[in-house]
Amino acid sequence: MPRHEQREISFDVPRHWEERTIVAFAAPKEPAQAVAANLVMTHDTLRDRETLGDYADRQLAELSKRLDAFELIRRETSTLGGAPAVSIRFAARASSAPLEQRLVVVEGRRRGVYCFTATTSRADADQNNPLFDRILSTVRLVPPQEGAG
């Protein structure tokens, strides 16, 4: 069995299981804040014959159905870690406050997709978006090994 390793924990997983990693970081919540800024990274897999753009559009359709007062701010192609990416910025209403979120998807190895979701209250977006830009600018993807599938 392959071993999943992180800095403080590791464990074996069956070889045929798909990785669905979730990593989440959040700023300390200030007393007057409704929502603490946070960044979540998930790992998914493209469907057969699905492109990165198709995947992003599928996520966008789901978000627009599930979120109250969904408002698309911008959808654009970009790069992340030197690889093609799709970035979707949108606003929605949560029970605690109006939110602004950014979903950035990038294709990794073996048709894997890394999804970065940055969330902030709409009131704090101007302050937090440059921080999210800085965090995302540090993303580095491991290049595929020659001959690896």
C-alpha positions as a printed Julia matrix, in Angstrom:
149×3 Matrix{Float64}:
   0.0    0.0     0.0
   1.23   3.5    -0.72
   1.88   5.77    2.22
   0.25   9.19    2.63
   2.64  11.51    4.45
   2.27  14.96    5.9
   4.51  16.79    8.29
   2.84  15.5    11.46
   1.04  12.33   10.35
   1.31   9.47    7.89
  -0.67   6.32    7.1
  -1.08   3.61    4.47
  -3.95   3.66    1.96
  -5.08   1.02   -0.54
  -3.41   1.53   -3.92
  -6.69   1.71   -5.88
  -8.18   4.47   -3.69
  -8.24   7.97   -5.18
  -6.6   10.81   -3.31
  -9.19  13.4    -2.22
  -6.94  15.55   -0.05
  -8.4   18.57    1.74
  -6.06  21.17    3.22
  -7.49  24.2     5.01
  -5.91  27.3     6.54
  -7.76  30.16    8.25
  -6.7   33.52    9.61
  -7.47  34.17   13.26
 -10.96  35.6    13.5
 -11.08  39.13   14.87
 -13.9   39.91   17.34
 -15.73  42.22   14.9
 -15.34  39.92   11.87
 -18.24  37.84   10.63
 -15.95  35.54    8.61
 -12.24  34.8     8.97
 -10.31  34.73    5.7
  -9.45  31.19    4.71
  -7.95  29.1     1.94
  -8.95  25.51    1.23
  -7.22  23.19   -1.23
  -8.94  20.03   -2.44
  -7.81  17.37   -4.88
 -10.14  15.86   -7.47
  -9.91  14.03  -10.81
 -11.08  15.07  -14.26
 -13.8   12.88  -15.77
 -13.16  10.97  -19.0
 -12.65  13.45  -21.87
 -13.21  16.39  -19.5
 -10.94  19.41  -19.92
  -9.88  21.76  -17.17
 -12.28  24.36  -18.58
 -15.12  21.82  -18.56
 -14.33  20.99  -14.93
 -14.35  24.68  -13.96
 -17.66  25.21  -15.76
 -19.17  22.22  -13.95
 -18.05  23.66  -10.61
 -19.44  27.06  -11.57
 -22.83  25.55  -12.44
 -22.96  23.73   -9.09
 -21.97  26.83   -7.14
 -24.6   28.95   -8.86
 -27.28  26.39   -7.89
 -26.17  25.84   -4.28
 -25.26  29.34   -3.09
 -27.74  32.03   -2.1
 -27.5   35.3    -4.05
 -24.75  33.88   -6.26
 -23.08  36.58   -8.37
 -20.34  35.77  -10.86
 -17.71  38.5   -10.73
 -15.24  37.04  -13.22
 -14.17  33.78  -14.9
 -10.8   33.79  -16.62
  -7.99  31.56  -17.73
  -4.73  32.11  -15.93
  -1.71  30.16  -14.74
  -0.91  28.7   -11.36
   2.49  27.26  -10.54
   3.41  27.63  -14.22
   0.49  25.48  -15.38
  -2.74  26.53  -17.12
  -5.52  27.31  -14.66
  -9.06  28.64  -14.54
  -9.96  31.29  -11.97
 -13.55  32.03  -10.95
 -14.34  34.94   -8.63
 -17.85  35.18   -7.22
 -19.94  36.55   -4.39
 -22.69  34.87   -2.38
 -24.65  35.32    0.8
 -23.87  33.2     3.84
 -25.74  33.21    7.11
 -22.93  35.14    8.78
 -22.16  37.75    6.08
 -21.94  38.4     2.35
 -18.9   36.5     1.03
 -16.48  36.87   -1.83
 -14.77  33.71   -3.0
 -12.23  32.75   -5.59
 -11.95  29.23   -6.99
  -8.74  28.5    -8.89
  -8.41  25.09  -10.55
  -5.21  23.69  -12.04
  -4.49  20.28  -13.55
  -1.83  18.2   -11.89
  -0.45  14.77  -12.68
  -2.57  11.88  -14.0
  -5.59  14.15  -14.71
  -5.71  15.2   -11.09
  -7.12  18.65  -10.35
  -6.12  20.9    -7.48
  -8.82  23.36   -6.43
  -7.94  26.38   -4.31
 -10.9   28.18   -2.75
 -10.15  31.5    -1.06
 -12.96  32.95    1.07
 -13.38  36.31    2.75
 -16.25  38.5     3.82
 -17.19  40.92    1.06
 -16.36  43.8     3.41
 -12.78  42.5     3.81
 -12.2   41.49    0.16
 -10.11  44.54   -0.78
  -7.82  43.81    2.16
  -7.61  40.02    1.71
  -7.45  39.62   -2.08
  -3.81  40.81   -2.29
  -2.95  38.28    0.41
  -4.7   35.5    -1.53
  -2.79  36.62   -4.66
   0.47  36.35   -2.75
  -0.36  32.89   -1.37
  -1.4   31.57   -4.8
   1.76  33.01   -6.4
   3.78  30.59   -4.26
   2.07  27.43   -5.6
   4.55  25.04   -7.21
   3.5   21.87   -9.0
   5.77  18.86   -9.14
   6.55  18.31  -12.83
   5.49  14.94  -14.26
   8.32  12.45  -14.32
   9.51  11.35  -17.74
   7.74   8.19  -18.78
   5.22   8.47  -15.93
   1.56   8.05  -16.86
